[in-house]
Amino acid sequence: MKIRGVSLFFVFLFVFAFTSLLQAQPPGGASSNNLQAQVSALQTQVTALQTQVNTLQSSMSKLNGQISASDLSGTYAIHGIQNELTPLIAGVRPASVGSYVSSGTLTLNSDGTGTVSAPDYGNYLVFGQSSLVSADSTDGGPPLSFVWTYSNGAVTLTLVNAGGLTGTTITFSVAAGGRVMVGVHSSHTVGQEYFDGGTDVLLVMSRL
């Protein structure tokens, strides 16, 4: 049933109940007072139901994408999976492949700033070695800071004061009225501290 149809239903319900009350009550002062009390109670119920419908309409609008940046401020659970391909640099490091996941929290502040903390858990396969090398980070280090904007159904994060990651930008597609966001990042730049070689990241955020 559509929202507008629900509202009309409440109107018809009120009219029907009011008419039924008029037909059921005989004339007389006491009966009239009782009727007025029942009508007043019914009006209160209909007003409460209409308020609930208005709230539902607002929620449906947000789920359909009618949101602003202020609707997105808050804390999110963030989960990611990352793959790395690191090329050989003779005399410096061997070639390796890394695969790990990240899990933590991300906060979008109302002033357009934010922080994220998401430790990594996984392994590196180093060419020439017979065992895996752990990629786990026990505490994840200090939270990373970023600035963010929202436009045309997407949130864009840009890391600041983050060492070799400073300036990294990730765009998230916003779904379910901001309850869920999905972003990807791919870098194939040689010479950067963190993205030397090939790094691909998939990130998913959900509102807490």
Buried (B, 14 or more C-beta within 10 A) or exposed (E): EEEEEBBEEBEEBBEEBBEEBEEEBEEEEEEEEEBEEBBEEBEEBBEEBBEEBEEEEEEEEBBEEEBEBEEBBEBBBBBBBBBBBBEEEEEEEEBBBBBBBBEBBBBBEEEEEBBBBBBBBBBBEBEEEEEEEEBEBEEBEEBBBBBBEBEEEEBBBBBBEBEEBEEBEBBBEBEEBBBBBEBEBEBEEEEBEEBBBBBBBBBBBEBE
